[in-house]
Amino acid sequence: MALLLPEIVGLMVTPGAVIGRVLLLRSRDPMRNASTFGLGFLVVYSVVVLGVLNPNLFIMMSGMSVIASSAVGLEAALLATVILLVAAVVDFLIPIGIYLAMGERAEHGLAVAQAWMLRHSRVLTLSVLLGFGALFTARGIVNLAGLT
């Protein structure tokens, strides 16, 4: 199933891209609109390829989209971006800090933690992605209901 993931994503994305491109070709400035859309389509496929190679990219993009879509000022958005970036590297900083503080005594504990995370990496990744999905859904419902 995992080997088919790129093909499944392509089958889901391609029809929408083709329909969008046809509609843009029928507009008043067809070549510029279709070329712009094609470039966007190329960027999306590039991100999908990078996301398959590094699933954390999707998590980072989800966080950035939450920040970009929020109704806050520039300072708050920059602060949220810094917090997101720190959260993204904390999984590297904590083990390095533990190793620097404890030296070789930390090797066994870090190896056990690494093995557990590798065994459960799909569950951990899906949990984070589902968490962002729930956040987006809740925000959408609140916005549709006019409760903001």
C-alpha positions in Angstrom: 0.0 0.0 0.0 2.8 2.4 0.9 4.4 1.9 -2.5 1.1 3.0 -4.2 0.8 6.2 -2.1 2.4 8.5 -4.8 0.1 7.1 -7.5 -3.0 7.5 -5.2 -2.1 11.1 -4.5 -1.6 11.7 -8.2 -4.9 10.2 -9.1 -6.6 12.5 -6.5 -4.8 15.7 -7.6 -4.5 15.3 -11.3 -8.2 15.5 -12.3 -8.7 18.7 -10.4 -5.6 20.2 -12.0 -6.7 19.2 -15.5 -10.2 20.6 -15.0 -8.7 23.8 -13.5 -6.3 24.2 -16.4 -9.1 23.8 -19.0 -11.2 26.4 -17.2 -8.3 28.8 -17.1 -7.6 28.2 -20.9 -11.1 29.5 -21.5 -10.5 32.8 -19.6 -9.7 36.2 -21.1 -5.9 35.7 -20.7 -5.6 31.9 -21.2 -1.8 31.5 -21.7 -0.8 33.5 -18.6 -3.5 31.9 -16.4 -2.8 28.4 -17.6 1.0 28.8 -17.2 0.6 30.2 -13.7 -1.7 27.3 -12.8 0.8 24.8 -14.3 3.6 26.3 -12.3 1.5 26.0 -9.1 0.7 22.4 -10.1 4.4 21.7 -10.5 5.1 23.2 -7.0 2.3 21.1 -5.5 3.8 17.9 -7.0 7.3 18.9 -5.8 5.9 19.4 -2.3 4.2 16.0 -2.4 7.4 14.3 -3.4 9.3 16.1 -0.6 6.5 15.2 1.8 6.9 11.5 1.0 10.6 11.8 1.6 10.1 13.9 4.7 6.6 13.7 6.3 7.5 16.5 8.8 7.2 18.9 5.8 3.4 18.4 5.8 3.3 19.1 9.6 5.3 22.3 9.1 3.1 23.4 6.2 0.0 22.7 8.3 1.3 24.9 11.1 2.3 27.6 8.7 -1.1 27.6 7.1 -2.7 28.0 10.5 -0.4 31.0 11.2 -1.0 32.5 7.8 -4.8 32.2 8.0 -5.1 33.6 11.5 -6.2 37.2 12.0 -3.3 38.4 14.0 -0.7 41.2 13.4 2.7 40.7 11.9 4.5 40.5 15.3 2.2 37.8 16.5 2.6 35.8 13.3 6.4 36.1 13.5 6.3 35.0 17.1 4.1 32.0 16.2 6.5 31.1 13.4 9.5 31.2 15.7 7.6 29.0 18.2 6.7 26.6 15.4 10.3 26.4 14.2 11.6 25.8 17.8 8.9 23.1 18.2 10.2 21.5 14.9 13.8 21.3 16.1 13.0 20.4 19.8 13.1 16.7 18.8 16.7 17.2 17.9 17.7 19.6 20.7 16.4 17.4 23.6 18.4 14.3 22.8 21.5 16.4 22.1 21.0 18.2 25.4 20.6 14.9 27.3 23.7 13.4 25.6 25.7 16.6 26.4 24.5 16.6 30.0 24.9 12.8 30.7 27.5 11.7 28.2 27.7 8.0 27.5 25.3 7.1 30.4 22.5 8.5 28.2 23.2 6.2 25.2 21.0 3.3 26.4 18.0 5.4 27.3 18.3 7.4 24.0 18.6 4.1 22.0 15.4 2.8 23.7 13.5 6.0 23.1 14.7 6.0 19.4 13.6 2.4 18.9 10.1 3.2 20.4 9.7 6.2 18.2 10.8 4.3 15.1 8.3 1.5 15.9 5.5 4.1 16.4 6.5 6.7 13.8 3.3 6.3 11.7 1.0 6.6 14.7 2.9 9.6 15.9 2.8 11.3 12.5 -0.8 10.5 11.9 -1.7 11.8 15.4 -0.1 15.1 14.7 -1.7 15.3 11.2 -5.2 14.4 12.6 -4.7 17.0 15.3 -4.1 19.7 12.7 -7.1 18.3 10.7 -9.3 18.6 13.7 -8.1 22.1 14.3 -8.8 23.1 10.7 -12.2 21.5 10.9 -13.1 23.2 14.1 -11.9 26.6 12.8 -13.9 26.1 9.6 -17.1 25.3 11.5 -16.6 28.3 13.8 -16.1 30.6 10.8 -19.1 29.1 8.9 -21.3 29.5 11.9 -20.1 33.1 12.3 -19.0 32.7 15.8 -15.7 34.5 15.4 
